[in-house]
């Protein structure tokens, strides 16, 4: 890997800290390599490549990836379809045995994979380790589920299209669930951070997963994504993440017979009304909103508070925001790392400029000796935007948290539920009746009360059960 970064110093922290730092230094200085498309077990090069760099420091380069040629998606689907005919006939216990080997190797390489996630996505070290642990939990759960079933009806070829919001656990988690059920997969990981997917693909190959069961294409320009989703040989599509490609997929004309799993990020709104502790509520919301620079699939983009508590909440969240440490995510003290790409950084600055009169915290690019080579910003907090403003209704895919003020509970609930809610919503309150009402009326799949961090790390969409009904 090409970079100008020096080895990070080993801390006097825990054994886990030292193990992570050793793995990090190993990954940071590994040789740069080429990453082809993998179709039917073959390495496919187009002759048109592009470099993937780290958002942490753009001098860190992972290697060259291949721009897919027209027709490659169809070739991948046909290879997956051919592999499906064989893989689907293999006994489910044998399939589970293959993934026991995969799981063992992921566990052994836990810190190495986490270090790669950090460097390729900009997640802080705790979040990167959590991303790997989330995958370990998912794979273990799916193996156990497979072994509990005597027979599973395999479906065919699944397309899994993901973005940087969960660069490992979401795409590989869905792939494992589909493959264990006897299906095959064509994977299109994020063009910004595809390296973790390639690492686990290598682990799958070492476990003797047959050629063509898992296929990978990195579609930098979005030229082949549509042809994949419109392929008549696809039986199901997973869309996970945020951004333009995910938004476009929401408007695709998908055949009614095709399964569609939508894990697209929404506003994930939060209601605060007479919480047990205002400072704890504000700190928890801020951590969830910005720990992955606002990019986590569960990160809230909107908070609704009651008018009589407005000053207390704003004082609390500004105090929590002033304590954030933005910078190198490999450092133990860092709480917020970089945005995933230069384009996303520009989108953030452009969005903040439009609402500049309502910004009460942050909203600037952060440039100093530590951050000048990466995409670092100070997350923005805004207030006073109208109820029909886009920033209060549609997730902007960047680290901006909007605070809305309601005059009463009815208006507050309307503000929470009228937006593009997404998969998560939550409430901080000591009013048990209000909490129960919130849970009942929320359209979100996952609803939490008083602490977003109680959401299980394996909380995938219920549609994951599609693979093993």
Buried (B, 14 or more C-beta within 10 A) or exposed (E): BEBEBEEBEEEEEEEEBBBBBBBBBEBBEEEEEEBBBBBBBEEBBBEEBEEBBBBBBBEBBBBBBBBBBEEBBBBBBBBBBBBBEEBBEBEBEEBBBBBBBBBEBBBEBBBBBBBBBBBBBBBBBBBBBBBBBBBBBBBBBBBEBBBEEEEBEBBBBBBBBBBBBBBBBBBBBBBBBBBBBBBBBBBBBBBBBBBBBBBBBEBBBEBEBBBBBBBBBBBBEEBBBBBBBBBEEBBBBBBBBBBEBBEBBEEEEBEEEBBBBBBBBBBBBBBBBEBEEBBBBBBBBBBBBBBBBBBBBBBBBBBBBBEEBBEBBBEBBBEBBEEBEBBBBBBBEBBBBBBBBEEBBBBBBEBBEEBEEBBBBBBBBBEEEBBEBBBBBBBBBBBBBEEEBBBBBBBBBBBBBBBBBBEEBEBBBBBBBBBBBBBBBBBBBEBEEBBEBBBEEBEBBBBBBBBBEEBEBBBBBEBBEBBBE
